Each structure stands twice: as C-alpha cells, then as structure tokens.
Amino acid sequence: MAEFTMELNDEQKEVRDWLHGFAADVIRPAAAEWDEREETPWPVIQEAAKVGIYSLDFYAQQYFDASGLGIPVAMEELFWGDAGIALSIVGTGLAAVGVLANGTEEQIGTWIPQMYGDANDVKVAAFCSSEPDAGSDVSSMRTRAVYDEAKDEWVLNGTKTWATNGGIANVHVVVAVVDPDLGSKGHASFIIPPGTPGCSQGQKFKKHGIRASHTAEVILDDVRVPGSCLLGGKEKLDERLARAREKARKGGERVKNAAMATFEASRPAVGAMAVGTARAAYEVALEYATTREQFGRPIIANQGVAFQLADMRTQIDAARLLVWRASWMAINGKPFTAAEGSMSKLFASETAKKVTAQAIQILGGNGYTREYPVERMHRDAAIYTIFEGTSEIQRLVIARTLSGMPIR
Ligand SMILES: Cc1cc2nc3c(=O)[nH]c(=O)nc-3n(C[C@H](O)[C@H](O)[C@H](O)COP(=O)(O)OP(=O)(O)OC[C@H]3O[C@@H](n4cnc5c(N)ncnc54)[C@H](O)[C@@H]3O)c2cc1C
C-alpha cells in the first residue's frame, strides 16, 4: 500500500493535464452545439478515439492505477469539459464494465473491441438494466430470457428504458430474468450482438440535460442470441442459481452480495463526474464575480456573493475527498462498512445540483441564458442525483449499512 499522500504523482498529473487539455480544447467548445442538437457527438467521440481517450486501453490503465484515483481524476476532467459529451465518451465503459465483471476471457476478447470500434469507425455500447416498472426497484424486472436447449439459444423478450446509447449501440448488454422466483438473484446479463433481429430502439427521450448523450428505450421482441452470449456461461449461471435457491429455501435474506460491492466501487466514478460539473460552474461563477461590477465594485466584494463562492468551493473539495476515499478503498479491497461509495455519490451529486444553481444566481440574468454555460451545467447536474441510484436510494443503502436494519 502506498504511503498516505494528498498529492497526485507525476504520471497522474500528466494524465490529468492531458485530459484537461482535451476537455478545454475539444469538448468545451463543442458543448453548446451538441446540447442544442440533442444528438450523439460522433465527431467528438472520434477525436477522443484518435488521441486514445475513447478506448478500452485507456480505461483499463486508469482503472488499474494503484492509488484508485485514475478513474475519478479522468471523470472529473472530462465532465468538467461537458457532461453530455463526456457521457457519450464514457457511456460505452458502462457496458464494457458489465462484460469485464461477468464475462469469460473469450467474451471479453470478442465483444469489448466491437463496443468501441476503431478511430476510423467508432462504435458505442449500451448497458440496459432499467425498465418502465423497474427503476430503483430492480427486483421488479420483467424482461425474460428463456433457454432453448435444442438450439443452444437464449430468447429475450421485454422493454428496457433509459438506456444510454440504447438502439444506436453496436453491442447491447441486457440484464434479464432467468428465474422469476429468485428476485434480483435470478437475473443474468446477455450480449446482444450487432444487427440481431428483434432488438430495436423505442422512444428516444428529449431530456432536461446531458442532451448530447443519447437515451432511449430498447425493445426486445423474440431476440435470439447464441448460448455463448450469456455472460459468464451457463455452467456458472446454473451454479449461482442453485446456490440462490438453496439460500432461499433456508429462508436467509442475505442482501449483501457481490452486486452491492460492485455498486459501492462504481458509484464514486459518478461522484467524480458530478465534481467535474460542479467545479466547471464554480469556476465560471468565480470569474464572473470578480469582473462583474455593480454599485461601483466587483460583486464578489459583497459578502453575500463571496460567502456563496466560499461554500461552493468547500463543498466541491469535500465531495472530491469523499470520492477519492471511496476510490482508494475500492482498489485496496477495503470493506465499505459505512457505504462510503454511496456516500461519495450522494454528496457529490447533491453538491453539483446546489453549486450549479448558485452559479446561476451569481451570474444574475446572464446565468439564466444560454449565452453562459452555467444554465446548461445546472440542467446537466440534475442527472447525478437520479442515475446509478437516486439520492434516496443512496441514503437507504447508507442507512441500512450503518444500522444493519431493513430500513424501507
Ligand atoms: C439520462 C439517463 C440515463 C440513464 N442511463 C441508464 C443506462 O444506461 N442503463 C440503465 O439501465 N439505466 C439508466 N438510467 C436509469 C436510471 O438508473 C433510473 O432512472 C434510476 O435508477 C431511477 O429509476 P426510475 O427513473 O424508475 O425512478 P423510480 O425508481 O420510479 O423513483 C422515482 C422517485 O421515487 C424515489 N424512490 C423510489 N424508491 C424509493 C424508496 N424505497 N425510498 C425512497 N424513495 C424512493 C426515487 O428516489 C425517486 O425520487 C438512466 C436514466 C436517465 C434519466
């Protein structure tokens, strides 16, 4: 374990500065245009692919940074540039992680390259778990996967919703019910290969923020995939289901499972995105407050404005520290005994919402227009308290972890 330090090492600083340069020179200047167009910014993703930011290699390198800070630092910088575009760049990573976490080596080698494509022909991937009646309550999932033993194929039927890159993805990763009696323990993940008949895009959502990121329904209508598309393979699934049935028979309601630990480890990444958006808005507000004059002095000369900025910066730094702590815990295999991953996501996302609203206030009328980016940042920030578990769900997880009680 590395000695305790609050400083990034030289290599990390280099990566941070390189990403910051890309965010400042390529992402930020394109942000307003793609927000208005409400379309996937393919040319920007392509630029990111050319320089190596849009690739599995890049994520793997950040992920395996021994301090745990590779991913949070990268997320903060990219989302500082623009949240919608950055989500278009990192959205494929959600699906890739789904395969990395549950797939066999062969599945990883086959599908992840097809998720990214290459710099001349970029592709994206989608991770589809949420459904119209199964958002926070994942156990209500209805999409069904049934095994056709004669053909060694799985047949999937159902409707997924809110899928980032849903319908435009080359590869979709779909979570479906294989044993309805086991609740969320009876779920499994499947690869839907490019061009599979029966898999189509439903409604594309017109959103409040992160409008450069494509969000849509994915319809699965008698979708047939080979047995090899079950992530992890049939043998592993059968063993897992047998264990879950055994536990259910014994009546043990053990909810602390591997999936919970994975969420704790991945939630700080969303917290880092929120820190990026919050920092971006704070910087615009600070600059504005020091240059805008009213009553013959810069508005920051008023305590009412200066104290807001002091609070904004304090909360952003506190959020980053929570994110870094949880990321450090994850890479070092520390148990999340106080749901520190959820804590970091909860605090950072609420901070982003608050700070971006304060930034609008500090910019006055200008803050309320699309001439200045804080209006967009405020719309974007609202997503962080919703996806990857709402703030209420984070509080539930934290409270349950602290108390050991089945709080509802
Ligand atoms: C832009 C966007 C992108 C997304 N990307 C993806 C994606 O790529 N893949 C994917 O699978 N999903 C994705 N999602 C889905 C996202 O994870 C869900 O929207 C989220 O989990 C909340 O589910 P819901 O919208 O059904 O809200 P609901 O679960 O219906 O919640 C509604 C409200 O009730 C509250 N609530 C619910 N249960 C409780 C409770 N027990 N206690 C207290 N409050 C409660 C919630 O906190 C919330 O405030 C995305 C969503 C959006 C908006």
The ligand as an SDF file (V2000), in Angstrom:
LIG
                    3D

 53 58  0  0  0  0  0  0  0  0999 V2000
  -30.3490   10.2190  -18.6420 C   0  0  0  0  0  0  0  0  0  0  0  0
  -30.4640    8.8730  -18.0410 C   0  0  0  0  0  0  0  0  0  0  0  0
  -29.5710    7.8860  -18.3920 C   0  0  0  0  0  0  0  0  0  0  0  0
  -29.6980    6.6030  -17.8510 C   0  0  0  0  0  0  0  0  0  0  0  0
  -28.8630    5.6050  -18.2780 N   0  0  0  0  0  0  0  0  0  0  0  0
  -29.1530    4.3280  -17.9340 C   0  0  0  0  0  0  0  0  0  0  0  0
  -28.4610    3.2490  -18.5420 C   0  0  0  0  0  0  0  0  0  0  0  0
  -27.5560    3.4440  -19.3580 O   0  0  0  0  0  0  0  0  0  0  0  0
  -28.8300    1.9850  -18.2150 N   0  0  0  0  0  0  0  0  0  0  0  0
  -29.8190    1.7150  -17.3150 C   0  0  0  0  0  0  0  0  0  0  0  0
  -30.0920    0.5540  -17.0660 O   0  0  0  0  0  0  0  0  0  0  0  0
  -30.4730    2.7190  -16.6950 N   0  0  0  0  0  0  0  0  0  0  0  0
  -30.1850    4.0200  -16.9900 C   0  0  0  0  0  0  0  0  0  0  0  0
  -30.8850    5.0550  -16.4200 N   0  0  0  0  0  0  0  0  0  0  0  0
  -31.9560    4.7390  -15.4610 C   0  0  0  0  0  0  0  0  0  0  0  0
  -31.7050    5.2290  -14.0550 C   0  0  0  0  0  0  0  0  0  0  0  0
  -30.7600    4.4490  -13.4130 O   0  0  0  0  0  0  0  0  0  0  0  0
  -33.0820    5.2610  -13.3380 C   0  0  0  0  0  0  0  0  0  0  0  0
  -33.7960    6.3530  -13.8660 O   0  0  0  0  0  0  0  0  0  0  0  0
  -32.9550    5.3660  -11.8480 C   0  0  0  0  0  0  0  0  0  0  0  0
  -32.4640    4.1620  -11.3190 O   0  0  0  0  0  0  0  0  0  0  0  0
  -34.2730    5.6970  -11.1660 C   0  0  0  0  0  0  0  0  0  0  0  0
  -35.3090    4.8460  -11.5960 O   0  0  0  0  0  0  0  0  0  0  0  0
  -36.7040    5.4880  -12.0620 P   0  0  0  0  0  0  0  0  0  0  0  0
  -36.4080    6.5490  -13.0280 O   0  0  0  0  0  0  0  0  0  0  0  0
  -37.5950    4.3930  -12.4800 O   0  0  0  0  0  0  0  0  0  0  0  0
  -37.2950    6.1960  -10.7620 O   0  0  0  0  0  0  0  0  0  0  0  0
  -38.1370    5.4960   -9.5960 P   0  0  0  0  0  0  0  0  0  0  0  0
  -37.4200    4.3120   -9.0930 O   0  0  0  0  0  0  0  0  0  0  0  0
  -39.5480    5.3490  -10.0330 O   0  0  0  0  0  0  0  0  0  0  0  0
  -38.0610    6.6290   -8.4810 O   0  0  0  0  0  0  0  0  0  0  0  0
  -38.8940    7.7880   -8.5010 C   0  0  0  0  0  0  0  0  0  0  0  0
  -38.6410    8.5640   -7.2110 C   0  0  0  0  0  0  0  0  0  0  0  0
  -39.0340    7.7440   -6.0700 O   0  0  0  0  0  0  0  0  0  0  0  0
  -37.9180    7.6240   -5.1830 C   0  0  0  0  0  0  0  0  0  0  0  0
  -37.9320    6.2920   -4.5520 N   0  0  0  0  0  0  0  0  0  0  0  0
  -38.0790    5.0780   -5.1530 C   0  0  0  0  0  0  0  0  0  0  0  0
  -37.9910    4.1000   -4.2500 N   0  0  0  0  0  0  0  0  0  0  0  0
  -37.7800    4.7030   -3.0530 C   0  0  0  0  0  0  0  0  0  0  0  0
  -37.5960    4.2280   -1.7210 C   0  0  0  0  0  0  0  0  0  0  0  0
  -37.5880    2.9150   -1.4350 N   0  0  0  0  0  0  0  0  0  0  0  0
  -37.3820    5.1310   -0.7440 N   0  0  0  0  0  0  0  0  0  0  0  0
  -37.3680    6.4730   -1.0130 C   0  0  0  0  0  0  0  0  0  0  0  0
  -37.5250    6.9710   -2.2540 N   0  0  0  0  0  0  0  0  0  0  0  0
  -37.7380    6.0980   -3.2480 C   0  0  0  0  0  0  0  0  0  0  0  0
  -36.7020    7.8170   -6.0490 C   0  0  0  0  0  0  0  0  0  0  0  0
  -35.5750    8.2060   -5.2810 O   0  0  0  0  0  0  0  0  0  0  0  0
  -37.1660    8.9080   -6.9880 C   0  0  0  0  0  0  0  0  0  0  0  0
  -37.0440   10.1570   -6.3670 O   0  0  0  0  0  0  0  0  0  0  0  0
  -30.7310    6.3440  -16.9060 C   0  0  0  0  0  0  0  0  0  0  0  0
  -31.6050    7.3590  -16.5320 C   0  0  0  0  0  0  0  0  0  0  0  0
  -31.5080    8.6000  -17.1020 C   0  0  0  0  0  0  0  0  0  0  0  0
  -32.5060    9.6630  -16.7150 C   0  0  0  0  0  0  0  0  0  0  0  0
  1  2  1  0
  2  3  1  0
  2 52  2  0
  3  4  2  0
  4  5  1  0
  4 50  1  0
  5  6  2  0
  6  7  1  0
  6 13  1  0
  7  8  2  0
  7  9  1  0
  9 10  1  0
 10 11  2  0
 10 12  1  0
 12 13  2  0
 13 14  1  0
 14 15  1  0
 14 50  1  0
 15 16  1  0
 16 17  1  0
 16 18  1  0
 18 19  1  0
 18 20  1  0
 20 21  1  0
 20 22  1  0
 22 23  1  0
 23 24  1  0
 24 25  2  0
 24 26  1  0
 24 27  1  0
 27 28  1  0
 28 29  2  0
 28 30  1  0
 28 31  1  0
 31 32  1  0
 32 33  1  0
 33 34  1  0
 33 48  1  0
 34 35  1  0
 35 36  1  0
 35 46  1  0
 36 37  1  0
 36 45  1  0
 37 38  2  0
 38 39  1  0
 39 40  1  0
 39 45  2  0
 40 41  1  0
 40 42  2  0
 42 43  1  0
 43 44  2  0
 44 45  1  0
 46 47  1  0
 46 48  1  0
 48 49  1  0
 50 51  2  0
 51 52  1  0
 52 53  1  0
M  END
$$$$
